[in-house]
Structure formats: C-alpha cells, structure tokens
Amino acid sequence: MKMILKLAIFPFAACTWANAQVVPAATGPGGPLVSGNFKYSARYSQTALFYGANNGGNQVSGITSGEVEYIHPNSRLPFNLDYSGGYMQAISGEGLGTGVFQRLAISQGIIHRRWSLMASDGVSYTPEAPTTGFSGIPGTGEPIGGTGTSSPSGESILTLNTRVLSNSATVAVAHQLNYATALTVGGGSQLLRFPDGNGMNSDGQDVIAGITRRIDARNSISAQYAYLHFSFGASAYSDGISGSFGSSSVSAEYTRTWTRRLKTDVAIGPQWTDGSDNALVPPTTGLMVRAQASYGFRAESVGVTYNHGINGTTGYVAAATVDSVLAAFSRTFGRQVTLGATGAYTRTQPLQNIGGLTDARFGGVQVSQRWGRYLTAFSSYTAVDQSSGLSGSTPQTNILNELYQVISFGVSFSPRQARLGQ
C-alpha cells in the first residue's frame, strides 16, 4: 500500500510473451514516427464469487477487459504507458462490485548530461477497493506476481460495492554531482474520491529532497527529507468536520545488489505528524520503514515489500498507522505455461482513539497456458478476508468484515509483442 512518504512502489504489471514479431512502422522524412515496444490483449472471463450472508450470498459474473502497454526505450527520453480497463457484469446474484474499472499509468523521462527529470501520473477507477493485478480487480486474467504487484491506490481498508477514483502524480529532478554522488528534489500529489459519498475524500501534496552516495558497484547509501500535507473533507467519518495534517520525516537508506538477480533496499527514519484537530489526528512521533527485496532469474521472479508509516488515503479515518507486507511470485514453464501468485497482509490502526483496528489479508494464484500464437486460457483463485472494528463505528456497511472468494476461468487474445520503428 502507498504510504505518505512514497513507501510503496508502483511497478507496472506486464504480460509474459516470447520471441517478439517485427511489424512495419509509419515512416517520415526523419525516420520512424512511432517506435518502441507495443503489446495488447483482450480478455473475457467468468467468475464465481462466494461471500457471507451479510452481502447477499453467491454471485456469477462476466468480465470483459483489455490491456495496452507501450514502452519507448529511448535512452534520453524514456516513456512508458500502461492501461487496463473493462466491465464486470453480474449474470446471477446481487450484482456485487459490478461496473466499469480502469487504470492508466504514464511516465516520461528527460535525461541530459548530468541532469534527469522523471514525471509520472496514475489514475484508477474501480467499483471496489483494488487488490490483485494491475487494475486491482481479481479474476480478470491479468498477470499477477513478479517482482512487484501493487494496488492502484493507497486504500488499506478494503471495501465492496464502493466506487473509488484515485490519482497520484509525481515529478523528480536529479543532478549528478560526480561519478558517485547525486542530488534529488521532487514532489507529488494524491487524490482519493468516493463518487457515491460512502467514503472520506482526501487530497495530499508532498515534497522531498535527498542525496545519494554510491559506495561501490554493489552498495549505495542515501539520506532524504520528506514533508507531506493531507486534507480531508467533512464527512460522517470525520465527525462532520474537515481538517488536515502534516507529516515530516528524515530517513537513511541502504541499497545493495547482492548478485545480478538479487537486490535489497532498506530505509528507516523518524516521522512526526501533527493535525489541525487533535481529536482526529493527535500529535504522533514514530518510525517510517520501508524494506524491499527482489529476485529474478530467467523464467522466475520474486518480490517482497514491507512498509510502515502514516497513511492518509485509507478512505475511512483521517489518518492511520499502516503496516503492510506484500509478496509476489511468477514463473514460466517453457513458453506455454505461466504461474503467478501474490499475497498481502495490512494492519490499519487509526491515530484517533476510536477502536477501529482493521486487519486485511488477500492472496491469489493464477495459471495460464498459451494456445497457439494468439490465444491464452487462464484460471485463478483469489481469497480476500478482513476484520474491522470500523464497521460498527461508522454509518456505512461497505467495509468488508468477512471472507469472500473468487474463482475465475477465461480466455485471452494476446498477440506477441510488436517492435515498432524497426
């Protein structure tokens, strides 16, 4: 989950294809007008949902979705675009979580001599709190697992039948002082909206400044200062008042590349939080922690992330201390079969004393097999479980407080990756 100090990573989910085909590119007087790596897929799946009596029982749904990825690997102007979207329609049952879902992530870099600039923006719209896959909707057939799979937003409290719009934008400028030292400054903004009024809308802005020192080919250290300001609107979840809080942190980070395949990254430091209303956001001093490990070897990859810090985008409390662990695994057998798995645990403790501790757990596994050049069949299983003290202290019922399971079968049309401009 995304912490206020950028504690979560935003890796882009990608499909596994082999032996890319070459296609013609549009050309002009100066060469190709479009170049880079392009791939897309279209999917249909049917899912069976099993959940408790509080939400109406079982449900069968059909999901139609698609995905597009474009990478322009220019060394001076790197660009990446990922899009996933679709529609989930109930075939039988109560229509839990049906509707449109979409996610778009774009990043653009500019590199010139010792200067570099990176800007990114990500927006998502879902009918429930996101969990597995790039879109966050389980059962679509999107690849899961790998060195990092994260949900589109920072919602650490899971919900059902709750439409959510989120957006996160960042920009960072780095200057290489010498071969071993670099300075970085940047900032960003976050937005979380509940169109149906069944959650707490929030906005955030942050700034960072840091210095990185490369010790040798495998080791580097860095120090960073970060400040974030979060504001939330008046709602039933903030006692009918609006407010804001600010948080500062100073952290030290150590990155080590153990081998070409194994890398670890650990950051830790003190964090201070103070709010405009002490009843909602009492003054708090604690630690922010981020730890990551990734391993990739030919056909398999593994990623593990741990985060601890203050989260302002839970949707149901003004501010909370969040602990989260996310693990993901992916392996390809030959060129035909891919196995993906992911799991997470999140603990959300509100800073205000309302007894609303929330424990959320989810996990998923998916197997896909390619049929010929264009078709892939897949099946998946996802389990989501949450226990929350907030369900009895807030005037809404969308907070998940039970176990629900999703079983999915489907087919994907996905031509192999195309290389444009070659």
C-alpha angles and dihedrals in degrees: 000000000000114000122201093255094054091267093157127067125229106214116173116242112235135190121236114243130160134214103011118224122230119237131186117266131212109259136199139177091289098044131265116008091200125032138160138069118314132182137161141178139193121208142187125189140167118219135194116209122200118190142147130289091256089074099039107269129267132356140191118210140177120220123199113187146153140200135204129188127182125179124185103194097195107151092222100035107030114182133183131184127182125178132176127170145144148136131272116207126187114234094183135355132041099320095249113186096354122155143066123332127185140167130184126183124183131176131180128187132195117195123184123165107299095351129083134176127193125187126180139174132189129186130179138179119193137167091224140017107294121246123156130024132018093292092041094234114121119224099030094113094243114148114269130190127033129121092320137003119175136176118253096247140029095253104143092172110072122222140180128215090014120128112216132185117194135174133183125184129180138178128186134180122201130190122196106221093185139333092294108028132065135174122214132191127174150138144205148184136226131200131188123183134179106200093194094051094243096123143037115276114219143178130199139187126187141181129199138189126184148155127221127201122195109215097184140323092298106030136058136164132200142180125211141184119203134181127187132185119200128187129188132194128239111277143141088271094059098046089263095296134106123230148150143219138200129215132194130188140177115202141179120212134197123194124188131182104205095181136345087276105037124065133166132191127187128181128177138165147134121289130199124197129186129173138202090240116039091201091063100030111019118194108276135186121191146116133292114210133183125177126174136176127181132182128183129177121170104287099012139057135181131192133183127183132182123189133182123178149088116311122197098181102066090117096222108053129044093237136348143180107245129196116188137174121191125184128180135180134186132179133175120208109206110314098305113053128055127185120197130180135175137175138177143184123198130183118194120192116180115228089223115076101250100122093241102142112165127197116190128184131177137166138174141186127194135185121195130181126194118231109200122312102320114020130076126182119207142180129189144180125206130181123192122185130174138170116195134178088201094074089075098040101049128063097241135078104207096095107106112242102168145038123287128178133201126203116187139185125181152132132248131205105210123157115205119271115287124217109214123204095027 
